[in-house]
Amino acid sequence: MSAAPKAVAVRLDGEADLADVVRALDAEGVRHEDLRLHAPSLDDVFLAKTGHRLEGEDAEEPQPVPA
């Protein structure tokens, strides 16, 4: 027997679809403790459309220089 996932992400095309997702979860007996909505950022949209992150997005953050 495999363990159930602890978290699931679902991409919706509109808010009207959210009720359908919740109904489907309920119909399958999937219990949920938390439900969060996330509005995509411009970076999310760019990645979804191009398959690439914005320039500098993957760069490591600069390390502080000791004084």
Phi and psi restraints in degrees (range 20) as a CNS / XPLOR table:
assign (resid 1 and name C) (resid 2 and name N)
       (resid 2 and name CA) (resid 2 and name C) 1.0 -92.6 20.0 2
assign (resid 2 and name N) (resid 2 and name CA)
       (resid 2 and name C) (resid 3 and name N) 1.0 152.2 20.0 2
assign (resid 2 and name C) (resid 3 and name N)
       (resid 3 and name CA) (resid 3 and name C) 1.0 -76.5 20.0 2
assign (resid 3 and name N) (resid 3 and name CA)
       (resid 3 and name C) (resid 4 and name N) 1.0 145.7 20.0 2
assign (resid 3 and name C) (resid 4 and name N)
       (resid 4 and name CA) (resid 4 and name C) 1.0 -74.3 20.0 2
assign (resid 4 and name N) (resid 4 and name CA)
       (resid 4 and name C) (resid 5 and name N) 1.0 149.0 20.0 2
assign (resid 4 and name C) (resid 5 and name N)
       (resid 5 and name CA) (resid 5 and name C) 1.0 -64.2 20.0 2
assign (resid 5 and name N) (resid 5 and name CA)
       (resid 5 and name C) (resid 6 and name N) 1.0 148.2 20.0 2
assign (resid 5 and name C) (resid 6 and name N)
       (resid 6 and name CA) (resid 6 and name C) 1.0 -85.8 20.0 2
assign (resid 6 and name N) (resid 6 and name CA)
       (resid 6 and name C) (resid 7 and name N) 1.0 -20.3 20.0 2
assign (resid 6 and name C) (resid 7 and name N)
       (resid 7 and name CA) (resid 7 and name C) 1.0 -148.4 20.0 2
assign (resid 7 and name N) (resid 7 and name CA)
       (resid 7 and name C) (resid 8 and name N) 1.0 147.2 20.0 2
assign (resid 7 and name C) (resid 8 and name N)
       (resid 8 and name CA) (resid 8 and name C) 1.0 -138.1 20.0 2
assign (resid 8 and name N) (resid 8 and name CA)
       (resid 8 and name C) (resid 9 and name N) 1.0 137.9 20.0 2
assign (resid 8 and name C) (resid 9 and name N)
       (resid 9 and name CA) (resid 9 and name C) 1.0 -111.7 20.0 2
assign (resid 9 and name N) (resid 9 and name CA)
       (resid 9 and name C) (resid 10 and name N) 1.0 136.9 20.0 2
assign (resid 9 and name C) (resid 10 and name N)
       (resid 10 and name CA) (resid 10 and name C) 1.0 -128.2 20.0 2
assign (resid 10 and name N) (resid 10 and name CA)
       (resid 10 and name C) (resid 11 and name N) 1.0 128.5 20.0 2
assign (resid 10 and name C) (resid 11 and name N)
       (resid 11 and name CA) (resid 11 and name C) 1.0 -94.2 20.0 2
assign (resid 11 and name N) (resid 11 and name CA)
       (resid 11 and name C) (resid 12 and name N) 1.0 126.2 20.0 2
assign (resid 11 and name C) (resid 12 and name N)
       (resid 12 and name CA) (resid 12 and name C) 1.0 -112.9 20.0 2
assign (resid 12 and name N) (resid 12 and name CA)
       (resid 12 and name C) (resid 13 and name N) 1.0 150.4 20.0 2
assign (resid 12 and name C) (resid 13 and name N)
       (resid 13 and name CA) (resid 13 and name C) 1.0 -88.7 20.0 2
assign (resid 13 and name N) (resid 13 and name CA)
       (resid 13 and name C) (resid 14 and name N) 1.0 -13.6 20.0 2
assign (resid 13 and name C) (resid 14 and name N)
       (resid 14 and name CA) (resid 14 and name C) 1.0 -167.2 20.0 2
assign (resid 14 and name N) (resid 14 and name CA)
       (resid 14 and name C) (resid 15 and name N) 1.0 162.7 20.0 2
assign (resid 14 and name C) (resid 15 and name N)
       (resid 15 and name CA) (resid 15 and name C) 1.0 -64.8 20.0 2
assign (resid 15 and name N) (resid 15 and name CA)
       (resid 15 and name C) (resid 16 and name N) 1.0 -26.5 20.0 2
assign (resid 15 and name C) (resid 16 and name N)
       (resid 16 and name CA) (resid 16 and name C) 1.0 -62.7 20.0 2
assign (resid 16 and name N) (resid 16 and name CA)
       (resid 16 and name C) (resid 17 and name N) 1.0 -27.7 20.0 2
assign (resid 16 and name C) (resid 17 and name N)
       (resid 17 and name CA) (resid 17 and name C) 1.0 -72.3 20.0 2
assign (resid 17 and name N) (resid 17 and name CA)
       (resid 17 and name C) (resid 18 and name N) 1.0 -20.7 20.0 2
assign (resid 17 and name C) (resid 18 and name N)
       (resid 18 and name CA) (resid 18 and name C) 1.0 -59.1 20.0 2
assign (resid 18 and name N) (resid 18 and name CA)
       (resid 18 and name C) (resid 19 and name N) 1.0 -43.5 20.0 2
assign (resid 18 and name C) (resid 19 and name N)
       (resid 19 and name CA) (resid 19 and name C) 1.0 -61.4 20.0 2
assign (resid 19 and name N) (resid 19 and name CA)
       (resid 19 and name C) (resid 20 and name N) 1.0 -38.3 20.0 2
assign (resid 19 and name C) (resid 20 and name N)
       (resid 20 and name CA) (resid 20 and name C) 1.0 -63.7 20.0 2
assign (resid 20 and name N) (resid 20 and name CA)
       (resid 20 and name C) (resid 21 and name N) 1.0 -40.2 20.0 2
assign (resid 20 and name C) (resid 21 and name N)
       (resid 21 and name CA) (resid 21 and name C) 1.0 -64.4 20.0 2
assign (resid 21 and name N) (resid 21 and name CA)
       (resid 21 and name C) (resid 22 and name N) 1.0 -45.7 20.0 2
assign (resid 21 and name C) (resid 22 and name N)
       (resid 22 and name CA) (resid 22 and name C) 1.0 -63.6 20.0 2
assign (resid 22 and name N) (resid 22 and name CA)
       (resid 22 and name C) (resid 23 and name N) 1.0 -41.4 20.0 2
assign (resid 22 and name C) (resid 23 and name N)
       (resid 23 and name CA) (resid 23 and name C) 1.0 -62.5 20.0 2
assign (resid 23 and name N) (resid 23 and name CA)
       (resid 23 and name C) (resid 24 and name N) 1.0 -42.1 20.0 2
assign (resid 23 and name C) (resid 24 and name N)
       (resid 24 and name CA) (resid 24 and name C) 1.0 -64.4 20.0 2
assign (resid 24 and name N) (resid 24 and name CA)
       (resid 24 and name C) (resid 25 and name N) 1.0 -41.4 20.0 2
assign (resid 24 and name C) (resid 25 and name N)
       (resid 25 and name CA) (resid 25 and name C) 1.0 -61.4 20.0 2
assign (resid 25 and name N) (resid 25 and name CA)
       (resid 25 and name C) (resid 26 and name N) 1.0 -44.9 20.0 2
assign (resid 25 and name C) (resid 26 and name N)
       (resid 26 and name CA) (resid 26 and name C) 1.0 -62.9 20.0 2
assign (resid 26 and name N) (resid 26 and name CA)
       (resid 26 and name C) (resid 27 and name N) 1.0 -42.7 20.0 2
assign (resid 26 and name C) (resid 27 and name N)
       (resid 27 and name CA) (resid 27 and name C) 1.0 -62.7 20.0 2
assign (resid 27 and name N) (resid 27 and name CA)
       (resid 27 and name C) (resid 28 and name N) 1.0 -30.9 20.0 2
assign (resid 27 and name C) (resid 28 and name N)
       (resid 28 and name CA) (resid 28 and name C) 1.0 -89.1 20.0 2
assign (resid 28 and name N) (resid 28 and name CA)
       (resid 28 and name C) (resid 29 and name N) 1.0 0.5 20.0 2
assign (resid 28 and name C) (resid 29 and name N)
       (resid 29 and name CA) (resid 29 and name C) 1.0 75.0 20.0 2
assign (resid 29 and name N) (resid 29 and name CA)
       (resid 29 and name C) (resid 30 and name N) 1.0 20.7 20.0 2
assign (resid 29 and name C) (resid 30 and name N)
       (resid 30 and name CA) (resid 30 and name C) 1.0 -83.7 20.0 2
assign (resid 30 and name N) (resid 30 and name CA)
       (resid 30 and name C) (resid 31 and name N) 1.0 119.7 20.0 2
assign (resid 30 and name C) (resid 31 and name N)
       (resid 31 and name CA) (resid 31 and name C) 1.0 -88.7 20.0 2
assign (resid 31 and name N) (resid 31 and name CA)
       (resid 31 and name C) (resid 32 and name N) 1.0 144.9 20.0 2
assign (resid 31 and name C) (resid 32 and name N)
       (resid 32 and name CA) (resid 32 and name C) 1.0 -134.8 20.0 2
assign (resid 32 and name N) (resid 32 and name CA)
       (resid 32 and name C) (resid 33 and name N) 1.0 142.0 20.0 2
assign (resid 32 and name C) (resid 33 and name N)
       (resid 33 and name CA) (resid 33 and name C) 1.0 -100.3 20.0 2
assign (resid 33 and name N) (resid 33 and name CA)
       (resid 33 and name C) (resid 34 and name N) 1.0 -26.3 20.0 2
assign (resid 33 and name C) (resid 34 and name N)
       (resid 34 and name CA) (resid 34 and name C) 1.0 -144.2 20.0 2
assign (resid 34 and name N) (resid 34 and name CA)
       (resid 34 and name C) (resid 35 and name N) 1.0 138.7 20.0 2
assign (resid 34 and name C) (resid 35 and name N)
       (resid 35 and name CA) (resid 35 and name C) 1.0 -133.8 20.0 2
assign (resid 35 and name N) (resid 35 and name CA)
       (resid 35 and name C) (resid 36 and name N) 1.0 123.7 20.0 2
assign (resid 35 and name C) (resid 36 and name N)
       (resid 36 and name CA) (resid 36 and name C) 1.0 -126.0 20.0 2
assign (resid 36 and name N) (resid 36 and name CA)
       (resid 36 and name C) (resid 37 and name N) 1.0 141.4 20.0 2
assign (resid 36 and name C) (resid 37 and name N)
       (resid 37 and name CA) (resid 37 and name C) 1.0 -106.0 20.0 2
assign (resid 37 and name N) (resid 37 and name CA)
       (resid 37 and name C) (resid 38 and name N) 1.0 136.5 20.0 2
assign (resid 37 and name C) (resid 38 and name N)
       (resid 38 and name CA) (resid 38 and name C) 1.0 -126.6 20.0 2
assign (resid 38 and name N) (resid 38 and name CA)
       (resid 38 and name C) (resid 39 and name N) 1.0 120.4 20.0 2
assign (resid 38 and name C) (resid 39 and name N)
       (resid 39 and name CA) (resid 39 and name C) 1.0 -83.1 20.0 2
assign (resid 39 and name N) (resid 39 and name CA)
       (resid 39 and name C) (resid 40 and name N) 1.0 131.5 20.0 2
assign (resid 39 and name C) (resid 40 and name N)
       (resid 40 and name CA) (resid 40 and name C) 1.0 -66.6 20.0 2
assign (resid 40 and name N) (resid 40 and name CA)
       (resid 40 and name C) (resid 41 and name N) 1.0 143.2 20.0 2
assign (resid 40 and name C) (resid 41 and name N)
       (resid 41 and name CA) (resid 41 and name C) 1.0 -83.9 20.0 2
assign (resid 41 and name N) (resid 41 and name CA)
       (resid 41 and name C) (resid 42 and name N) 1.0 171.9 20.0 2
assign (resid 41 and name C) (resid 42 and name N)
       (resid 42 and name CA) (resid 42 and name C) 1.0 -61.9 20.0 2
assign (resid 42 and name N) (resid 42 and name CA)
       (resid 42 and name C) (resid 43 and name N) 1.0 -35.0 20.0 2
assign (resid 42 and name C) (resid 43 and name N)
       (resid 43 and name CA) (resid 43 and name C) 1.0 -63.1 20.0 2
assign (resid 43 and name N) (resid 43 and name CA)
       (resid 43 and name C) (resid 44 and name N) 1.0 -42.2 20.0 2
assign (resid 43 and name C) (resid 44 and name N)
       (resid 44 and name CA) (resid 44 and name C) 1.0 -60.7 20.0 2
assign (resid 44 and name N) (resid 44 and name CA)
       (resid 44 and name C) (resid 45 and name N) 1.0 -43.4 20.0 2
assign (resid 44 and name C) (resid 45 and name N)
       (resid 45 and name CA) (resid 45 and name C) 1.0 -66.0 20.0 2
assign (resid 45 and name N) (resid 45 and name CA)
       (resid 45 and name C) (resid 46 and name N) 1.0 -43.9 20.0 2
assign (resid 45 and name C) (resid 46 and name N)
       (resid 46 and name CA) (resid 46 and name C) 1.0 -59.6 20.0 2
assign (resid 46 and name N) (resid 46 and name CA)
       (resid 46 and name C) (resid 47 and name N) 1.0 -45.5 20.0 2
assign (resid 46 and name C) (resid 47 and name N)
       (resid 47 and name CA) (resid 47 and name C) 1.0 -62.8 20.0 2
assign (resid 47 and name N) (resid 47 and name CA)
       (resid 47 and name C) (resid 48 and name N) 1.0 -43.4 20.0 2
assign (resid 47 and name C) (resid 48 and name N)
       (resid 48 and name CA) (resid 48 and name C) 1.0 -64.2 20.0 2
assign (resid 48 and name N) (resid 48 and name CA)
       (resid 48 and name C) (resid 49 and name N) 1.0 -37.3 20.0 2
assign (resid 48 and name C) (resid 49 and name N)
       (resid 49 and name CA) (resid 49 and name C) 1.0 -80.6 20.0 2
assign (resid 49 and name N) (resid 49 and name CA)
       (resid 49 and name C) (resid 50 and name N) 1.0 -35.9 20.0 2
assign (resid 49 and name C) (resid 50 and name N)
       (resid 50 and name CA) (resid 50 and name C) 1.0 -107.5 20.0 2
assign (resid 50 and name N) (resid 50 and name CA)
       (resid 50 and name C) (resid 51 and name N) 1.0 -22.4 20.0 2
assign (resid 50 and name C) (resid 51 and name N)
       (resid 51 and name CA) (resid 51 and name C) 1.0 81.0 20.0 2
assign (resid 51 and name N) (resid 51 and name CA)
       (resid 51 and name C) (resid 52 and name N) 1.0 6.0 20.0 2
assign (resid 51 and name C) (resid 52 and name N)
       (resid 52 and name CA) (resid 52 and name C) 1.0 -127.4 20.0 2
assign (resid 52 and name N) (resid 52 and name CA)
       (resid 52 and name C) (resid 53 and name N) 1.0 149.4 20.0 2
assign (resid 52 and name C) (resid 53 and name N)
       (resid 53 and name CA) (resid 53 and name C) 1.0 -81.5 20.0 2
assign (resid 53 and name N) (resid 53 and name CA)
       (resid 53 and name C) (resid 54 and name N) 1.0 160.7 20.0 2
assign (resid 53 and name C) (resid 54 and name N)
       (resid 54 and name CA) (resid 54 and name C) 1.0 -63.9 20.0 2
assign (resid 54 and name N) (resid 54 and name CA)
       (resid 54 and name C) (resid 55 and name N) 1.0 152.1 20.0 2
assign (resid 54 and name C) (resid 55 and name N)
       (resid 55 and name CA) (resid 55 and name C) 1.0 -57.4 20.0 2
assign (resid 55 and name N) (resid 55 and name CA)
       (resid 55 and name C) (resid 56 and name N) 1.0 130.5 20.0 2
assign (resid 55 and name C) (resid 56 and name N)
       (resid 56 and name CA) (resid 56 and name C) 1.0 87.4 20.0 2
assign (resid 56 and name N) (resid 56 and name CA)
       (resid 56 and name C) (resid 57 and name N) 1.0 -8.3 20.0 2
assign (resid 56 and name C) (resid 57 and name N)
       (resid 57 and name CA) (resid 57 and name C) 1.0 -65.4 20.0 2
assign (resid 57 and name N) (resid 57 and name CA)
       (resid 57 and name C) (resid 58 and name N) 1.0 -36.6 20.0 2
assign (resid 57 and name C) (resid 58 and name N)
       (resid 58 and name CA) (resid 58 and name C) 1.0 -88.7 20.0 2
assign (resid 58 and name N) (resid 58 and name CA)
       (resid 58 and name C) (resid 59 and name N) 1.0 -5.1 20.0 2
assign (resid 58 and name C) (resid 59 and name N)
       (resid 59 and name CA) (resid 59 and name C) 1.0 -66.8 20.0 2
assign (resid 59 and name N) (resid 59 and name CA)
       (resid 59 and name C) (resid 60 and name N) 1.0 144.9 20.0 2
assign (resid 59 and name C) (resid 60 and name N)
       (resid 60 and name CA) (resid 60 and name C) 1.0 -70.1 20.0 2
assign (resid 60 and name N) (resid 60 and name CA)
       (resid 60 and name C) (resid 61 and name N) 1.0 148.4 20.0 2
assign (resid 60 and name C) (resid 61 and name N)
       (resid 61 and name CA) (resid 61 and name C) 1.0 -72.2 20.0 2
assign (resid 61 and name N) (resid 61 and name CA)
       (resid 61 and name C) (resid 62 and name N) 1.0 142.2 20.0 2
assign (resid 61 and name C) (resid 62 and name N)
       (resid 62 and name CA) (resid 62 and name C) 1.0 -64.3 20.0 2
assign (resid 62 and name N) (resid 62 and name CA)
       (resid 62 and name C) (resid 63 and name N) 1.0 141.3 20.0 2
assign (resid 62 and name C) (resid 63 and name N)
       (resid 63 and name CA) (resid 63 and name C) 1.0 -86.8 20.0 2
assign (resid 63 and name N) (resid 63 and name CA)
       (resid 63 and name C) (resid 64 and name N) 1.0 141.4 20.0 2
assign (resid 63 and name C) (resid 64 and name N)
       (resid 64 and name CA) (resid 64 and name C) 1.0 -65.1 20.0 2
assign (resid 64 and name N) (resid 64 and name CA)
       (resid 64 and name C) (resid 65 and name N) 1.0 144.8 20.0 2
assign (resid 64 and name C) (resid 65 and name N)
       (resid 65 and name CA) (resid 65 and name C) 1.0 -93.3 20.0 2
assign (resid 65 and name N) (resid 65 and name CA)
       (resid 65 and name C) (resid 66 and name N) 1.0 127.1 20.0 2
assign (resid 65 and name C) (resid 66 and name N)
       (resid 66 and name CA) (resid 66 and name C) 1.0 -61.3 20.0 2
assign (resid 66 and name N) (resid 66 and name CA)
       (resid 66 and name C) (resid 67 and name N) 1.0 143.0 20.0 2
